[in-house]
Amino acid sequence: MNNHNLNCLILSINLHNVSDIIAKHKLTEICNLAKSIELNISHSSFFKLRNPSSGLFLSKGLLFDFKKIIEEKQVDLVIFNNTLSPIQQRNLENYFDLKVIDRTNLILEIFGKRAKSHEGKLQVELAHLLYQKSRLVKTWTHLERQRGGFGFLGGPGETQLELDKRMLSQRIKKIKTMLLKVQNTRNIQHKNRLDNEIISVSIVGYTNAGKSTLFNKMLNENVFSKDMLFATLDPTRRIYKGSNHEKIIISDTVGFISDLPTELIESFKSTLEEISSSDIIIHVRDLSSPFMDQEAKDVYTILNNIDTEIQNKTIEIFNKVDLYDFDKNFSNLDNSEIFVSSTKGLGLEKISIKIQKILETNYIKIKLTLNGNSGFILNWLYKNSKVIEKKVNKHGNYKILINISRVNLERMKSKFTDAIVFN
């Protein structure tokens, strides 16, 4: 069954005291998640619930009301913007006589559809299997309904409980082994980048903040970007030529979201570690979102699990400035911040300047006099440093002013010990 044929009832239940503004925002976000995989929203609602039922989550009165809506709207699928226990999910499915999924189900479904690369598909399958394993209970006789390896909206499973557990454990172990090989390859690539003085930059941010659009504008690329949640899942890497430093690679990464399933965080740990190992991180923030500060906290909550010092190498970029009215909105932002519009290409030069300033702190200006085979040394310097000035003295030796990284400086000293005089 295609998703665009499914009519959905979406319920966002607040178990704690939150304002109506935040409650509406949470409902809007889960609705946008559903729309991102072309589900039809027949009805949506948010409300407070103090004591959810351990068996059916909702009270008898609410169950009756929503069952009536399901019949009137011809609903095929009920989505809870909450975490349901296996028992609650099963009982709700029996009561409504249709498929019921929770927030984690929906996000895993979206990730399953977005994954394109071999690594991405493995990571999503691992997250799905970890989720499935956590929900196998003795009261169930069959694996939760699934489709295509890791879909949630299709037909019944086929295996018995104990066989399910054994098969899931075996598959989880195999995928982790396969991902470890991918991680080892990534580690080798990371070491090669370090050896070759390649600077790595990662673009991060809350989902739909405009990361991919900014990536496309900065690198003149055409990576898929769309006004929908989780448009990007697999990281995309390109060489950046907008800086004086010639060896920069920028990566566009998956967007984050509040209450990201723990299974996804675990399975995408290698991707998060790659972000944390970047030399520079560009954090894209959505000025048009009234919850911009909270979204930033959600991003750092995830990243800080990998590296608590990650903010020290992060550039904050405030995107969608074309949609923001500074006169009408109270803000503690000032003119020193970097404001951009990724769709219109405004302010991108400020990002390049900021990157250059950060890189320059790792470089040293040095005056040299070349002796011996100056041609060979000059070739090396042009490849591994920035030659600012070059003159020939009365003895025919080159006097050079260079800007060089600390790593390459040590390499130069060991390589040309007798051929260079430091002035």
Secondary structure, DSSP 4 states (H G I P E B T S, - for coil): --GGG-EEEEEEEESS---HHHHHHHHHHHHHHHHTTT-EEEEEEEEE-SS-BTTTBS-HHHHHHHHHHHHHHT--EEEESSPPPHHHHHHHHHHHTSEEE-HHHHHHHHHHHH--SHHHHHHHHHHHHHHHHHT--TT-SSPPP-BTTTBSSS------HHHHHHHHHHHHHHHHHHHHHHHHHHHHHHHHHHHTT-EEEEEEEBTTSSHHHHHHHHHT------SSTT---S-EEEEE-SSSSS-EEEEE-PPB-TT--HHHHHHTHHHHHHHHT-SEEEEEEETT-TTHHHHHHHHHHHHTTT-TTGGGGEEEEEE-GGG--TTTS-----TTSEE-BTTTTBTHHHHHHHHHHHHHTTEEEEEEEE-S-HHHHHHHHHHHSEEEEEEE-TTS-EEEEEEEEHHHHHHHHHHSTTTEEE-
